[in-house]
């Protein structure tokens, strides 16, 4: 690309844990572990920098984290609050440029090439964003500034927390050269082991390596990582696109064989999925049920509808049928597989609010009313009759479907 670009990679530091510390001042300066209790069976979703000093990392089993940091503050997490915090930060990004590409709740690429002149330059934009995020959102932002996404991403990771690293135009290869191979996009554990077997240790070593040998041994992948090792990356910043699927899942505290308990959670998950679809003006045709059963087997079943939907009741009805079919299959085979996790997702998404075969104007009005009440008073404010039915079955005894 002939025009010199100005790209920012913005990354919120220890995002989930930082939101918890923002909401609970007594947590500040203390090790915070998000994901559940120290004796739960799940994994760590996030850890504050104070917790990381104990060796705690994301995806670590919570019980391991509990042993490493018994005095840590363990919290289950509040994903609705995290989503709200993310929206606030992304709105600040959008004030500086329309070219914002969210990568997750806590990070995004910004192309400020066309708006630099409005704010001074890319460095001024980075500093202003760091200040605004701290003052208006109570969070800490690390930023990498470069001429491409690759170098901006690497730069933002180098001086966390509260980092700001600028890669001057024309110095991309020099910037990358001393860094270890794993910093480079496309160099995972297997590729790194292969490259290290050839005596390569740094990105600079890879840049100096014979390209024809890489092409011969690794094909297109070798060509791609060789170009990146020189700091070459022309990939554009793509503004946020519609997701490919929307889903929720839940891990039970203890394995369960109680169909009523599983269905009750499935209803809550279906309501959450339906609400998210409606918030984004999306509908989907394929409904997928996910089950993780003891010890660690994951199963999935799905059904594709004739018309796309975002209706809670429809999503739950289909997911419940898939669940009952799965449990009936287990019984027919003489198996009892306690359920550890249940999830539901909707894919095959389309935009718009057109009325589908499985929806009605009455259902749409009901969903809108439920959304409005829950937005104001909380998710527990109203229940559908189906929710009461599920609770009554659990209270008065489960009746196996015929």
N, C-alpha and C positions, 0 to 999 in steps of 0.2 A: 504494500500500500504506500502510495507516494506521500500522503499527508502524515505528518507526525501526530500521533494520537496522544491523548492524555487520559490514562486509565487509572482508576482508584479501585483497590480491593479493600473493603471495609469489613471488619470482623469484631463483633462484640466479645469482650473477654469474659470467659467463664459465665456465659449468658444466663443459664437457668439459675445457677448459684448466686450470681450477681443480682438477679431480680429478687430472690429470696432475701438477700442481705439488704436490698433497698427497702423491701416491705417490712422487714424485721430488723430495726437498728441494733437490737441486742445480738444479732448474728454477726455483725461486722467485726472483722479481724479474727474470726473463729473459723475452724474447718467445717464447711457445709457440704453435705453429700446429698444429692437429689436422686430419687428413684425408689425409696422405700426405707424400711427399717433395717437395722444391722443384722437381724435374724431372718429377713425375708429371703425368698428364693430368686428374686429378680436380679437385675444388674444396675450398676451406677449409670444414671443418665448424664450427670454432670458433677463436677467437683470444683469447689472454690480453690484459689491458689494456695490458701492456707492448708486445705486438705491435700493438695498435690504434694506438699512437702513430706507427707507420710507415705508417698508412693501410690496414692489413689488416682485412678484414671477412669475415664469413661469406658463402659462395657465390662468393667471388672465386677465379679459377683459381689453382691451386697454383703454377704457373710465374710468374704475376704476383706472388704473395706472395714467391716466392723472389728475384725481382729487387728488390722493395721492402725485403726484410729478409734478405739473404744469410747473416747470422750467427744467424738465428733457429733455434729448436729445432723441427724438424718431426717429428711423430709420426703413425703411422697411425691411432691411436685404439683404444680397448678398450671396445666397446659393452656387453659383459657387465659390466665393472666400473662403467661409467656407470649401467647399470640397477640394480646393487646399491646404488650411492650414492643414486640417486633413491628407491629403496624405503626406505632408512633415513630420508631426509628426510620422505617422505610419511607414514611411521609416526609421526614427531614431530608432524606436522600433525594426524593422526587422534587423538592424545592430547588435543588441545584441543577438537575438535569432530568429530562424525560427518559434517558437511556439508563435504566436501572435494571439489572439482572439479578434477582434474588437467587441465592444458591441454597439457602436454608433460612430458618427463622433468624439466625444471628449473623449472616454474612451476605454480601452482595458485591457485584462489580458495578462501577459507574463509569460511563464514558462522558467526560466533561470537555471533550475537544471543542465542541461548538459553544460551550457556555463559559469557558475560561475567562474570556474578556469581560464578562459580567461580574465576576467575583475576584478578579486579580490574576490568578493563575491556579494551576492544579494544587500547588502546595498551600496556597491561601485557602482553597476550598477544603482541603484535608484538615487544616488547623481549625477552620470554622466549624466543620462537622464534629470534630472531637469536642469542641467547646459546647456546641449546641446539644449534643447527645448527653454530655455530662450534666449540663444545667437544666435542660428541659425533660430529660428522661431518667436522670440519676444513674446512668450507666457509663461504662468506660469502653472506648472504641480504639482499636488499633487499625492503622491505615498503611497500605503500601501504595506508592505512586510510581508509575512507570509508563512506558510507551505501549505496553501490551499486557494482556491478562496474566500471562505466565509470570512475568517478573513482578507484577503488582502483587499477585498472590504470595509468591515466595517472600517478598519484602515485608508484607504485613505479619508474617509468622516469626520474623527474626527477633523482634525486641518486645515481645509480650511480657507483661501487660502494659497497656497505655503506650504502645509503640507508634512511631512514625518514621518510615524509611523511604527515601526517595532514590530511585534508580535513574541517573541522568541519561538523556537520550544519547545513543551512541556507545554507552558503557554497559550494555546488557550482558555481553559475553564476559566482560571483566568482573561484573558483579556476581555472576553465577559460578565462575571458575573455581573458587576455593571451597564451595559448598559441597557437602556429601551427596552422593548419587541419589539417595532417597528423597531429596528435596525436589527432584525433577519430576514433572508430570509424566506418567507412563513407565516409571521405573519402580515397579513393585518388588516384593521380596524375591520372586523367582528371577526376574530380569537383573536385579542387583547382584544376586549370587552368581549369575552367569557372567556379568561384566567384571565382578571382582575376581572371578576365576581367570580372567584375561589380564589381571593386574591393574584394573581401573578402580580408583577409589573416590575421585571427585568428579564434579561435572566438567571441570577443565580437562581432566584426563579423557573423558568421553569425547569432548569437542576436538581434541587432538588426535583421536583414534581414526584409523583408516576407514573412510565411509564405505568403500566398496566391500570391505570385510563385513561391516555391519549389515549392508544390504544383502550380502550372500547368506549370512547366518540368521538374520532376523527378519528379512523381507521388509515390507512396508513399515513395520514397527521400528526396525532399526533406522530407517530413513527419518521417521518422525522424531525419535528421541535425539538423533544427531542434530537435526535442525534446532530443536529446543535447547540443546546444550550450547548453541551459539546465541541463545536469546531471541530466536525467531519464533513469533507467534502472531499470526494475522487474524485469529478468530475474533469475530465481532462480539460486542456486548449486545445481547438479545433481551429486550424488555420481557417482563414476566408473561409467560404463556399459561394457558389453562392446564391444570394438572391432568395426568393420564388416569388417575383414579383418586377416590376419596375413601378413606377407611379409618376404623378405630379398632383397637384390640385391648383386652384386659387379661392380666395374669392373676389367677386366684391365689390367695394366701396359702391354701392347702388344696391338694388335688381333690376333685369332687366327682361323684357318680350321680349327683342329684340333678335330674333333667330340669326340674323347676328352677333351681338356682342358676343353671346355665342359661335357660331361656330368659329369666329375669334380666341377666346381664346382657344377653343378646338384644333384648328390647331396648335397653339404655343405649347400647352401641348403635343400633339402627336409628334411634332418634337423633343421636349426635351426627351420624353420617348424613341423614336427611336435612338436618339444619344447616350443615356446612355446604351441602349442594345448593340449597336455596339461597344462602348468603352470597354464593358466587354465581347465581343464576345459571346453574348447570343441572343436567339430568343425565342418567346413565342407564344402559340396557343390561349390563352383565353384573349380577350379584354373586359375590364369592364369600363362602364361609370358610374360615380357617380354624382348625383345632390343633392344639398340641397336647398329646396324650402321653401318659407315663410309659416308659421313662422319658424319652425325648423325641418321640415320633411326631412329625408335623403332617397333617392331612389337610386337604382342601377340596371343596366341592363348589361348583358354580352352575348358574342357570342364566341363560340369556332370554330376555323378555322380547315380546314383539314390538313394544314401544318403550322409549326411555322414560324414566320416572325419577322424582326426587321426594316421593311420598314416604314418610316414616313407616306407615302401616304396611305398605306394599313391600318395602325392603325387609321389614321384620317377618312378614308372612312367608316370603320366599326363603329367607335365611333360616327360619324355624323349620320349614319343610326339609331343607338340606340337612339341618341338624338331626331331625328325627329319623331321616333316612340313614344317616351315618350311624346313629345309635342302634337302630333296628338291625343294620347289617352286622354290627358287633354281636348283638344278641343271637342272631341267626347262626353265627359262627362260633357261638359258645365263648365269646371273649368278653372280658370286662376291662375297659381301658379308661381309668380315671382321667378326667380332663384337667389340664393345668392352665391352658390359655384358650380363649375364644376370641375370634375377631370377625368382622364383617366389612366388606369393601364393595364399592360400586365403580365399575369401569365402563369403557365404551361411551365416554362422556360427549355430550353435545351442549352447546350454549342455547339459552333461550327459555321462555316460559310457555311454549306451546302446550296445549292440552293434549294429553296422550290417552290411549285406550284404557290404561290402568288408573287414570286419575279422573277426578270430577271437579266441577267448580266448587262443590261443597267441601271436598277434601282440601282443595287449595286454600279456601277461606279458613278452614279449621287449622291447617298448618300455619298460616300467617298469624292467626290469633294466638296459637300456642307459642310461636316464636316471640311474639311481642310480649306476652306475659312472662316468659322465662328470661327474656332479655332484661326485664325490669326487676323481677322478683327472684330469679334464680331457677336452675334446672329442676328443682324439686317442687316448684310452686304448683304445677298441674300435672296430673296423670291422665293418660287415656284409660278407657275402660279395659283395654287389653293389659295394661300394666297392673290394674287391680286384679284381673283374672289370674295373672301369673303369680302375684303375691298370695291370692287365696289358695291357689293350688299348693303352694309351698306350706301355707299355714294349716290347711285341712287335709293334706295328703295328695300325692301325685296320682293322677289317673292316666295310665298309659294310653296313647292314641290308638284307635283301632285301625 
